[in-house]
Amino acid sequence: MLRAIRRHQWYGVIGSIIFWAVLIFAPLYLYQQYIQPFVAKFSATTGTTTSGPLGLPTSADLQKLINSFKAGQ
């Protein structure tokens, strides 16, 4: 009975590690697959690069993008 409890404890630890790994790495993967191409496309059209941490656009970059979209470029 104690061995079964120990085994289930290990399954729980492994399960929680997998859960947290998915929770941490899924947003990074989804950003790379879906959002980053749009950011790169808009950076190429406006001629600016993203200057935020990890290459994410800052609020100033987003404002430039909005202004260029409104201007019809």
N, C-alpha and C positions, 0 to 999 in steps of 0.2 A: 504494500500500500504506500509506503514512503517512497519507493522507487517511482511509482506512478505519479505521485505528487511532484517529485523532482523533475520527472520528464515533462510534465505539463508546465512546470515553472520555466524550463528551458524553451519550450514552444512559445510561451508568452514573451520571453525576452527576445527571441528571434523575430517573432511577429511584430513586436513594438519597434525593433530596429528597422525592419522592412517598412513599416508604416511611416516612420519619421523620415527615412531616406526618400520615399516617394513624395512625402509632403514637402520636403526641402527641394528636391531636384526636379519635380514636375513643373513648377512655375518657370524655372530657368530653361528647361527644354522647350516649353511652350513659347516663351519669349523668343528663343532662337529660331524656332520654326515658323512662327506666325507674325510676330510684331516686328522683329528686327529687319526683315526685308522691306516693310513699309517705311521704317525710319530711314533706312539706307536710300530708298527711292526718293524720299522727300529731301534728304540731305543732298543728294546728287542734283536735284532740280533747283534747290535754293542756293547751292554752292557753299553751304556751310557744313561743318562737321559738328557732331554732338560733343558737348564739353562736360557733361555730367559724369558722376562716378559710374564706373563699369560701362561707359559708353552710352548711358541713358540720356535722353534729351532733358535739358533743364527747362524751367518755365520760360526763360528768355528765348530758347530755341523753339519752343512750341508757339510762342507769340509771333516770332518771325514767320513760322510756317503758316499760321492763321492769316497773317497780314498778306503773305504772298498768295495765298489761296483767294482771299477777298479781292486782291488786285487783278486776278485772272491770269496769273502766270502759270 
